């Protein structure tokens, strides 16, 4: 059961997601997929959609049944989509997905292998959603369970409430800021990242993504039709041979817990040295990655002014700089970042 204040928060976020993120109109069809920990919120989404004159159905995935099914199913049947789900997507205009904690990398409910096998339908699902021109939203609070909350040092309710309150921020300035950053983060642009006396340079090259909380016609056309809520993130791939220098990363959430501040040094694009109090944890994270492939693969900049650090979405926090390629997404909280010679972030604050 929810409290009155929780129910009010759920209703506000539900209306915002339906009206602003998805742009739902009277008469459209909505599917809400939820696990146990998102059930109360999902009920509000369904109620708000029907109040708007939309048709709405809910799919409930029980975590216990899911885990039992993963462990007992034949190997060749795990993680496959059936025609029932394909047909459902084809008949749905809008989709709200609230994942379960078992799907998250921080959960101990399933092993890494079990989780990867049980979610190998991902590409098929997104292809079907793109073909159906579906407009969707993923509520990331669904990943927060006991394991993740313990890593964060917070209660589940505290972390969930923090994310949902950040979802109520004005999406318009987020979209404007994200578009401005994305327009500067172009192929060939040189990036300089400075933090705590360290400096790292690299070049941008490859795909990009903007998470501004809004799914518009362009997003649907390009297949970027599932928005993160709360939103606020710009992503760009990196020339993996270009990184030179050293960067000091902030405490960073990983699947093995919080990685303490760590210095990473790159030469000719490859990680060649590091200094960390968490050396064993760092080696465990990078273990599956051959030394030659320990390289920067992407750059991210957060643009959500209402989101706080420590709520499992640090990369979305306004002014946060993130990068990947080492088995985890590294966070730099107080970085100064220039792209193509223009300052984008100054000591953890976005430049307006």
Secondary structure, DSSP 8 states (H G I E B T S, - for coil): ---HHHHHHHHHHHHHIIIIIS---TT-EEEEEEEGGGHHHHHHHHHHHHHTT-EEEEEEE-HHHHHHHHHHS-GGGTT---HHHHHHHHT-SEEEEE--GGGSTT-SSS-HHHHHHHTTTHHHHHHHHHHTT-EEEEEGGGG--HHHHHHHTS-HHHHHHHHHHHTTS-HHHHHHHHHHHHHHS-TT-EEEEEETTEEEEEEEEEEEEEE-S---HHHHHHT--EEEES--EEEEEE-TT--EEEEEE--EEETTEEE--EEEEEETTEEEEEEETTHHHHHHHHTTS-GGG-B--EEEEE-BTT--TTSS-GGGBTT-EEEESSSS-EEETT-EEEETTEEEEETTEE--
